[in-house]
Amino acid sequence: METFVMATRIDPQTLSSPHALEDLEKQAQTRIEKDCPKVEWVQNLAVCGPYDYIDIFLAPDLQTAQMVSMIVRSFGRAHTELWPATEWKHFKQAIDRTST
């Protein structure tokens, strides 16, 4: 499984109240579970800044991660950025393999 980080900003006009976020989350999560059953959530964070949420998840490949991003966009008229991520220890191993 590959690790992905997704930053999401929800269009404020999509939400009629703060509780509407919960409904939006449930709808998107149900669709992701149906269409992307192999996705495993690692962490979901609400953040302050240019994005509303940061999600970290595992997916079998980039195409599956892109599907997650598209589903989130479709439910919240949201803007998402999707970043493949590598654990630091694996990144260091790759560096060691390239050193002479």
N, C-alpha and C positions, 0 to 999 in steps of 0.2 A: 504494500500500500504506500502511496505517496502522500506527503503532507502538503496541505494548501492553507493559505491564510486569505480570508476574504474580508475586505473592508466594505461596509455598506452605509449609504446615506439615503434615508427615506425622504421622499418628497413630502413636505409638511401638508400639502393640500390633500394628501391621501388619507390623513387621519382626522376624524371628527372629534376624538377625545383620546386621552392617554390610554384608556382601556382598549381602544381600537388596535393598539400595538399587539396586545395579547391575541386578539382574533386573527390579525394578520400573520403572526408567528405560527399559530396553530394551523392555519390554512396552508401556509408555505411548507411547514414541516410534514404535514400529511402528504402533500404532493411529492416532496423529496423522498420520503419513505417509499412511496409507490413507484416512482420513476427511477430512483437511484438507491436501491435497497442495500448496496454494499458500502455506502457512505457511513463512516463512523465519526461522530462528533467528539472532538477532544475538549474544546472550550468555547464558550460564548461570552463575550464581554461587551457591556455597554461602556462607551467611552465619551469623553468630552473633546471636542476638536472638530476637524472637518468631516468626520464620519460619526455615525451614531452607534455602530456596532462593529466589532471585530470577531470573526468566527474562525476557529481553527478546526480543520477536519481532515480525515484520511479518505482518500478515494483511490480506486484501482488505477486510474489513468487521468490524463488531462481532459479528455472528452467528458468523462463523468463529472469532474469538477466544474467544467464549463456549463454543464446541464444544471448543476446546483445554482450557479450564478444566474443563469437565465430564469430559473424558476423564481428565485428571490426577486429579481427585477420585475417579473410579470405580476407578482402579487402586490408589491408596494410602490409601483412606479418609482423604483429605487435605482440609484446609481451604485454599481459594485465595481470593485477592483479585485482581481484574483491574482495571487502571487504563489507560485510554487516555492516551497521552503525545504531546506535541508537542515537536519539536526547538526549542531556545531561539531560534534564528535565525528560525524561522517564527512563533513566538510574538511576537517583537519586531516582525516585519513586520505582524502583525495589530494590534498596539498602534499602530503608526505609521499604519495605515489609519483608526483610530478617532480619532486626534488631530486637533484643529482648528488 
